[in-house]
């Protein structure tokens, strides 16, 4: 349950640097918090234009950049990966910049290689951000005045407090990983008609447990992974995002998704991948690539090639479907 105050607070932050002359490309559905708050409401508060698109198509986006004067683009990482895939298949020398002045990304871990490729294409920084539906959604962002070359999600937005807690409670030492808890005027009232579920994530002092694993380097926030996605292999913690980043460096990959699969007395790392059209790479080729960049306990036990990874209309990979497949295969 997001209040009027929650939405306006978050949208005002997101739209702070927009101008009435801006035109935002909105392919993220406005039934989703990012499309609704960070794009639609934030743009309208600034007097800007929003171009609504029902489904992502890289060719249509390129045409909109050229013909419609798009100045702001917001997306999840896979949308930017699809642009590069389209460029390769269509034989385009370079993606057009048009009037674009800002590129933003959120919603999933950002691969540094993808970030650098997109920045080289458009000559603009790809600014990462982090949020969650329950916080309407803004929590942190990379700001225009402090661009980054890595995959950090930036610093906390003004008015937000954060702390890191060890799973099961307890303090976290500096630079260590812990569960991220936040508090501020963006945090939801609670889950609709679900008091017990609400009480499980928001304590009496208003701290909301995001369920994300994170660490701080001074005031810079790094998102390491989801608590529920953490893989514990032979007693070692494996963060899927780290394995995915290595796999995604392979030039034949469109995207990857790493999950844990239960085996007797342990968990193993399983990677599902989607290849560029026409690619002939095999799982063995990808295993060799990963072996050179990952320590043994982080390397996938199996790499499975799919025609397309299951995804929502936003492009976000639906890992729970892959987990269901892995569980069924293991029965």
HELIX and SHEET records of a PDB file:
HELIX    1   1 UNK A    4  UNK A   14  1                                  11    
HELIX    2   2 UNK A   33  UNK A   33  1                                   1    
HELIX    3   3 UNK A   34  UNK A   41  3                                   8    
HELIX    4   4 UNK A   42  UNK A   45  1                                   4    
HELIX    5   5 UNK A   58  UNK A   67  1                                  10    
HELIX    6   6 UNK A   77  UNK A   90  1                                  14    
HELIX    7   7 UNK A  112  UNK A  122  1                                  11    
HELIX    8   8 UNK A  133  UNK A  135  5                                   3    
HELIX    9   9 UNK A  144  UNK A  146  5                                   3    
HELIX   10  10 UNK A  195  UNK A  201  1                                   7    
HELIX   11  11 UNK A  227  UNK A  229  5                                   3    
HELIX   12  12 UNK A  240  UNK A  248  1                                   9    
HELIX   13  13 UNK A  283  UNK A  291  1                                   9    
HELIX   14  14 UNK A  296  UNK A  298  5                                   3    
HELIX   15  15 UNK A  319  UNK A  330  1                                  12    
SHEET    1   A 7 UNK A  49  UNK A  52  0                                        
SHEET    2   A 7 UNK A  23  UNK A  26  1                                        
SHEET    3   A 7 UNK A  72  UNK A  75  1                                        
SHEET    4   A 7 UNK A 102  UNK A 105  1                                        
SHEET    5   A 7 UNK A 126  UNK A 132  1                                        
SHEET    6   A 7 UNK A 137  UNK A 141 -1                                        
SHEET    7   A 7 UNK A 155  UNK A 156 -1                                        
SHEET    1   B 4 UNK A 161  UNK A 165  0                                        
SHEET    2   B 4 UNK A 178  UNK A 183 -1                                        
SHEET    3   B 4 UNK A 208  UNK A 217 -1                                        
SHEET    4   B 4 UNK A 220  UNK A 226 -1                                        
SHEET    1   C 2 UNK A 231  UNK A 233  0                                        
SHEET    2   C 2 UNK A 236  UNK A 238 -1                                        
SHEET    1   D 3 UNK A 253  UNK A 263  0                                        
SHEET    2   D 3 UNK A 266  UNK A 275 -1                                        
SHEET    3   D 3 UNK A 302  UNK A 306  1                                        
END                                                                             
